[in-house]
Amino acid sequence: MKTTQPNFCNQLNRREFIKDIGGGFAALGLTGMLAQDGFFASQALAKSAEFVNPLAPKPAPLPAKAKSVIFLFMYGGPSQVDTFDYKPELYPLDGKTIKVKTFGRGGHRNESRVVGPKWKFKQYGECGKYVSDLFPNIGECVDDIAFLHSMTADSPIHGSAMLMMNSGNLLSGHPSIGSWVNYGLGSVNENLPGFMVMLDKMGGPISGAKNWSSGYMPASYQGTVLRSQGTPILDLKNAKGIAGAEQRTLLDHLRMMNEGHLSTRYDNTNLSARVASYELAYKMQSSAPEAVDLDKEPSKIKELYGIDGTRTDDFGRKCLLARRMVERGVRFIQVYSGGHHNDANWDAHGDLVKNHELHAGNTDKPIAGLLKDLKQRGLLDETLVVWGGEFGRQPTAEYKEGTGRDHNAYGFTMWMAGGGIKGGVSVGQTDELGALAVEDKFHVRRLHATILNQLGLDPNNLSFFHGGLDKSLVGVEGAEPIKQIIT
Amino acid sequence: MTGWFSNILPGDELPDADAASITATGYQRLGVWDDEPADRKLARYDYLDDIVRTSGEVFLGMTIGCARCHDHKIDPISAKDYYSMLSFFANVTPHRQAQSNMVQVTSETPDPQALQTRRNWENRRNQIQKSVQSLKSEFFAKLDPKHLPKPNLNLSDARAGGLVWKYSLTNPGDAWETNGFGDAQWQVGKSGFGLRGTPGSIVNTEWKTKDIWLRHKFGLAELPKSLFLSFHHDEDITVFLNGRQILHRTGYSTYYQTEDVTKSAIPALQTGQNVLAVHVKQTIGGQFFDLSLRGFAKPVNLDHLINKHGKEVLSAGRFNLYKKDKGSLAKHLKTEPSASQYPVLAVAESGDHPIHVLRRGNPSLPGPLVSPAFPSVFGESKLVIPANYKTGNSSGRRRALAEWVASPDNPMTARVMVNRIWQYHFGRGIVRSSNDFGLQGDDPTHPDLLNWLAHQFVESGWDIKAMHRLIMSSQAYQRSSIPQDGALLKDPLNDLFWRFDMRRLQAEEVRDSILAVRGSLNLEMGGVSVTPPLPKIILQTASQPDKAWGNSTPRQANRRSVYVKVKRSLQDPILLSHDMADTDTTCPVRFTTTVPTQALTMMNGEFVNESALNFAERIRQNAGPSPREQVEKGLSLVFSRMPKPEEVEAGVRMMEEVAKAGGLSPKEALDRFALLALNLNEFIYLD
């Protein structure tokens, strides 16, 4: 007997059909409800069809704590022992060569010279969380944050580790987590893409668009690059020299001529969908600029995010934009701190102090501003904020001189806040050096499972049929959400 | 063996292998691969998996890849079958960052005289280059450091005391040149290395074997802006920096040559730990190796420095010689005859690598040993690869595989291929799941037709053109797409092909059609991929935006989309938004999604708007000033038919109203009409 699995790339007849009706198709991955012949037959004969955006909102299959996710991606890999993973025993070891197993871009090592943490730690909040002097502002928010100190990843090399953090796989070709969310939930606001990415002004991360690609899913689920300055979205502005009234007239005539074409092809809903998509695009053109217009924000808010012409201005704008996107129903927003190569991101191989002062200094106030602003608006409860890089850093030096640290995927820190996550807690532990996760190890897949879970998606059931297999973000072996931090 | 794919798998192993057949094997290099894998063994199997998985689906319509970790859950394909298939490719050399993915080929019609001309030209070039190079090196060695900025990297050679290297006299194996390689067991010695008494040498560590591999680690807090490598070698030397090859020289030198390696080596440098790795190979004795690397925090232009200080440093006579040689080199380079040899992306084999069934797909859990064999569902028979299939380093395995795949007796290949050809014409295959003819796939809607077409295909000698002709001359192909209520009710999915299903142009067809309509499609075939302009917002997504893409001439940029360079991380919005295939896995059937961002690209995008202006110009030139004739001309081009009077009327009205709305001149009104025409559904959807 034939199995009737949801199948996109192969486009089994019924899938083909759902696709033809313009897009309710994504819902199929979530529920088999539509897969009844009667439904399709009746749609087939509809003389005209409403445009159904593939990104139309879909109800979450499970109770959702969060409606949106803001993933603050610290590209390059921040050092845990210099930020949130307090290791008092590491300071006195500074300069001593000790036995410790490490694996980074410089390969496997059994002993290296310790670089003591370069910043002091201080206790913050009611929970008394130790945070380094790199993050005095985020320190004030610790009672809303759950720290994951025992993250592990499969690779300590940027390219594959980025793909792992974004798509759950070491090789490209798999949908990124934002695409999974787009596929699972759609976008509440049809005038904006459901998955947006803001990059560092220095450039994208390694592998560029592969980090927000939809892989084997349709391209409509991929991330859309949003800019905080200039035209916010590709091709959002009218072409040069075309005024608004002109564009409207042009669109009206386009619709009329397309409707003439449609009249003898009345059953083809792809054609009517395409007609409707131009209207939707027009609406995007008129509403998106408002969504990204920060001028309307009161100066107090701008100040909160560090939008003041100083070094925090750029990341502050991005964080504020992220909040505005959340308010407008965008599901998944990724904001990159760091891009390009070497010290243009958190990849502190050379001078640790210079590197981390730069990137932490650029982002500390904006991130704290975002958390505080979300909270004061009552949005933090339904917005999941995730902070972290593709891996962490070693407690030891990379080379003979200097303070630079190599990559570390054996143990690193990430944190989450809001969206049904407990505040003021820290789970998992690394060893006394901060080199290796030893207690409650959380693989990247557990983080992914937690994010999906908070959005009301079952990480082990959200799947997409491709290449003969039901594929999921968390892989064939599955992964459970991190229960310890869920309210 | 005939067929379109007869070269793709074994092109390098065929008795009549040539540039075209070797180039075809590049297919096996196009899968995704990790250039810095955390787990090399796994990465190797991932690479082989990509070839087996893709070939299985593409040629055989079988999801063989599903049997990597366990027997296929649905189809009769065992893990043993999977690894037996994988072993056909087991000896293909691994992907490397260095040059080894490229194979040198000789053009298909080598003319002996042209070959000789080229050789003479190269000899002369090398001769002058050598002279220029030696004078430059001499200058650099003698130049007073006060004319140079302060160095921020200084790895010295034996002339300044030498450098401590790790070295190995036995072959260290794969990946020895990469940063992460463990060299703790290697010996330690100070440069130079070689046989004492070799002319011009300063030997601190004796080396008298054939090969030496060396590694030196150094730290950097800040990257230099310019970099100079001085080296002395006897004989062939290859230098890697962080796994990337930055220099290769054959033969031997008698003095320290200096090269400006700023362009080739600085992109490989990184802050933190760097590894310089060197292999020197000796054949006739008198070995020597030494090098130094100097980096400066500011750019250094050696040519300018020589012009300024050359006379005093080199003496007037030698400075004049330098200038003369430099002039003749420039002149000589302009006379370059076409190369008959060029590098192509292709596969080669090396060694004999046993393959085991891997339990749960884990490279650390090897099970029983397997040998090349076809999936057992096709019948148990022992494969014997004829001895004469072995050529050079190649096992001949891929030739044996290709012969089986392309055999008229293979029950899958011809059916899978005719089904694809059918799909390209009709929008769907007779088997809709064109990569999966297995139990999870769809049944053929017309099994007898599929069998008959496959038979015709084999009979014709796998002639694709003949198959196009056959299909396109069928009644089914010629049917109208117009709906009929009765038929829609009985067969809404058009399983029976009672009509032709309308289809949207595929991404590449959209772009090519726009270029064709505007009259600038360049139909030139073959050659290097082209890089049409990309919007800035796309380029900025690259980690190095200024180096991410090329800059083709407008004529080259207007070539068909199959010649547009595919860079996985950077894609043209016009193609991507129209659901081009994902570049990482085989895509049997394109998606056809409709989203507002497509409309944005088609209305506001740079490419479409530039095209609209070109298109309008073409209309003006062909139709003259009358708006009616302009619309008629424009619509006839986008529709490929004469427009109806009411369509022309609608177009004329559009021009009038848009002119009114925007206060436009007639010229501008036509420009807008051209943009509208490129956005019409009838242009993008085929009836």
Chai-1 contact restraints between the chains, C-beta under 6 A:
chainA,res_idxA,chainB,res_idxB,connection_type,confidence,min_distance_angstrom,max_distance_angstrom,comment,restraint_id
A,T3,B,Q440,contact,1.0,0.0,6.0,A-B,restraint_1
A,N10,B,S433,contact,1.0,0.0,6.0,A-B,restraint_2
A,N10,B,D436,contact,1.0,0.0,6.0,A-B,restraint_3
A,Q11,B,R432,contact,1.0,0.0,6.0,A-B,restraint_4
A,Q11,B,V589,contact,1.0,0.0,6.0,A-B,restraint_5
A,L12,B,D442,contact,1.0,0.0,6.0,A-B,restraint_6
A,N13,B,R432,contact,1.0,0.0,6.0,A-B,restraint_7
A,N13,B,L493,contact,1.0,0.0,6.0,A-B,restraint_8
A,A41,B,P492,contact,1.0,0.0,6.0,A-B,restraint_9
A,A44,B,P492,contact,1.0,0.0,6.0,A-B,restraint_10
A,P54,B,T593,contact,1.0,0.0,6.0,A-B,restraint_11
A,R105,B,N179,contact,1.0,0.0,6.0,A-B,restraint_12
A,G106,B,N179,contact,1.0,0.0,6.0,A-B,restraint_13
A,G106,B,G180,contact,1.0,0.0,6.0,A-B,restraint_14
A,G106,B,Q273,contact,1.0,0.0,6.0,A-B,restraint_15
A,G107,B,G180,contact,1.0,0.0,6.0,A-B,restraint_16
A,G107,B,G182,contact,1.0,0.0,6.0,A-B,restraint_17
A,S155,B,A38,contact,1.0,0.0,6.0,A-B,restraint_18
A,I157,B,E36,contact,1.0,0.0,6.0,A-B,restraint_19
A,I157,B,A38,contact,1.0,0.0,6.0,A-B,restraint_20
A,S160,B,D34,contact,1.0,0.0,6.0,A-B,restraint_21
A,L171,B,V32,contact,1.0,0.0,6.0,A-B,restraint_22
A,S172,B,V32,contact,1.0,0.0,6.0,A-B,restraint_23
A,S172,B,D584,contact,1.0,0.0,6.0,A-B,restraint_24
A,G173,B,V32,contact,1.0,0.0,6.0,A-B,restraint_25
A,G173,B,D584,contact,1.0,0.0,6.0,A-B,restraint_26
A,G173,B,T585,contact,1.0,0.0,6.0,A-B,restraint_27
A,G203,B,S543,contact,1.0,0.0,6.0,A-B,restraint_28
A,G203,B,P545,contact,1.0,0.0,6.0,A-B,restraint_29
A,G204,B,T541,contact,1.0,0.0,6.0,A-B,restraint_30
A,G204,B,A542,contact,1.0,0.0,6.0,A-B,restraint_31
A,G204,B,S543,contact,1.0,0.0,6.0,A-B,restraint_32
A,I206,B,S543,contact,1.0,0.0,6.0,A-B,restraint_33
A,S207,B,S569,contact,1.0,0.0,6.0,A-B,restraint_34
A,G208,B,T541,contact,1.0,0.0,6.0,A-B,restraint_35
A,G208,B,A542,contact,1.0,0.0,6.0,A-B,restraint_36
A,G208,B,S569,contact,1.0,0.0,6.0,A-B,restraint_37
A,G208,B,L570,contact,1.0,0.0,6.0,A-B,restraint_38
A,A209,B,T541,contact,1.0,0.0,6.0,A-B,restraint_39
A,A209,B,S569,contact,1.0,0.0,6.0,A-B,restraint_40
A,K210,B,S569,contact,1.0,0.0,6.0,A-B,restraint_41
A,Y216,B,D582,contact,1.0,0.0,6.0,A-B,restraint_42
A,Y216,B,T585,contact,1.0,0.0,6.0,A-B,restraint_43
A,P218,B,F591,contact,1.0,0.0,6.0,A-B,restraint_44
A,P218,B,T593,contact,1.0,0.0,6.0,A-B,restraint_45
A,A219,B,L576,contact,1.0,0.0,6.0,A-B,restraint_46
A,A219,B,D579,contact,1.0,0.0,6.0,A-B,restraint_47
A,S220,B,T593,contact,1.0,0.0,6.0,A-B,restraint_48
A,S220,B,V595,contact,1.0,0.0,6.0,A-B,restraint_49
A,V225,B,T541,contact,1.0,0.0,6.0,A-B,restraint_50
A,L234,B,I537,contact,1.0,0.0,6.0,A-B,restraint_51
A,D235,B,L600,contact,1.0,0.0,6.0,A-B,restraint_52
A,D235,B,T601,contact,1.0,0.0,6.0,A-B,restraint_53
A,D235,B,N604,contact,1.0,0.0,6.0,A-B,restraint_54
A,D235,B,G605,contact,1.0,0.0,6.0,A-B,restraint_55
A,N238,B,N604,contact,1.0,0.0,6.0,A-B,restraint_56
A,A239,B,N604,contact,1.0,0.0,6.0,A-B,restraint_57
A,A239,B,N609,contact,1.0,0.0,6.0,A-B,restraint_58
A,A243,B,G662,contact,1.0,0.0,6.0,A-B,restraint_59
A,A245,B,A661,contact,1.0,0.0,6.0,A-B,restraint_60
A,E246,B,V658,contact,1.0,0.0,6.0,A-B,restraint_61
A,E246,B,A661,contact,1.0,0.0,6.0,A-B,restraint_62
A,E246,B,G662,contact,1.0,0.0,6.0,A-B,restraint_63
A,T249,B,E657,contact,1.0,0.0,6.0,A-B,restraint_64
A,T249,B,V658,contact,1.0,0.0,6.0,A-B,restraint_65
A,T249,B,A661,contact,1.0,0.0,6.0,A-B,restraint_66
A,L250,B,V658,contact,1.0,0.0,6.0,A-B,restraint_67
A,L250,B,R672,contact,1.0,0.0,6.0,A-B,restraint_68
A,L250,B,L676,contact,1.0,0.0,6.0,A-B,restraint_69
A,H253,B,M654,contact,1.0,0.0,6.0,A-B,restraint_70
A,L254,B,L676,contact,1.0,0.0,6.0,A-B,restraint_71
A,L254,B,N679,contact,1.0,0.0,6.0,A-B,restraint_72
A,M257,B,A650,contact,1.0,0.0,6.0,A-B,restraint_73
A,N258,B,N681,contact,1.0,0.0,6.0,A-B,restraint_74
A,H261,B,N681,contact,1.0,0.0,6.0,A-B,restraint_75
A,H261,B,E682,contact,1.0,0.0,6.0,A-B,restraint_76
A,D267,B,P483,contact,1.0,0.0,6.0,A-B,restraint_77
A,D267,B,L488,contact,1.0,0.0,6.0,A-B,restraint_78
A,N268,B,M502,contact,1.0,0.0,6.0,A-B,restraint_79
A,L271,B,N681,contact,1.0,0.0,6.0,A-B,restraint_80
A,A273,B,T594,contact,1.0,0.0,6.0,A-B,restraint_81
A,R274,B,T594,contact,1.0,0.0,6.0,A-B,restraint_82
A,R274,B,N681,contact,1.0,0.0,6.0,A-B,restraint_83
A,S277,B,T594,contact,1.0,0.0,6.0,A-B,restraint_84
A,S277,B,P596,contact,1.0,0.0,6.0,A-B,restraint_85
A,S277,B,A599,contact,1.0,0.0,6.0,A-B,restraint_86
A,Y278,B,A599,contact,1.0,0.0,6.0,A-B,restraint_87
A,L280,B,P596,contact,1.0,0.0,6.0,A-B,restraint_88
A,A281,B,P596,contact,1.0,0.0,6.0,A-B,restraint_89
A,A281,B,A599,contact,1.0,0.0,6.0,A-B,restraint_90
A,A281,B,L600,contact,1.0,0.0,6.0,A-B,restraint_91
A,M284,B,P596,contact,1.0,0.0,6.0,A-B,restraint_92
A,H340,B,S543,contact,1.0,0.0,6.0,A-B,restraint_93
A,N342,B,T271,contact,1.0,0.0,6.0,A-B,restraint_94
A,D343,B,T271,contact,1.0,0.0,6.0,A-B,restraint_95
A,H349,B,T271,contact,1.0,0.0,6.0,A-B,restraint_96
A,H349,B,G272,contact,1.0,0.0,6.0,A-B,restraint_97
A,G350,B,A221,contact,1.0,0.0,6.0,A-B,restraint_98
A,G350,B,T271,contact,1.0,0.0,6.0,A-B,restraint_99
A,G350,B,G272,contact,1.0,0.0,6.0,A-B,restraint_100
A,D351,B,A221,contact,1.0,0.0,6.0,A-B,restraint_101
A,E398,B,G272,contact,1.0,0.0,6.0,A-B,restraint_102
A,E398,B,Q273,contact,1.0,0.0,6.0,A-B,restraint_103
A,Y399,B,G219,contact,1.0,0.0,6.0,A-B,restraint_104
A,Y399,B,Q273,contact,1.0,0.0,6.0,A-B,restraint_105
A,K400,B,G219,contact,1.0,0.0,6.0,A-B,restraint_106
A,E401,B,G219,contact,1.0,0.0,6.0,A-B,restraint_107
A,G402,B,G219,contact,1.0,0.0,6.0,A-B,restraint_108
A,G402,B,A221,contact,1.0,0.0,6.0,A-B,restraint_109
A,G404,B,G272,contact,1.0,0.0,6.0,A-B,restraint_110
A,G468,B,T63,contact,1.0,0.0,6.0,A-B,restraint_111
A,G468,B,C66,contact,1.0,0.0,6.0,A-B,restraint_112
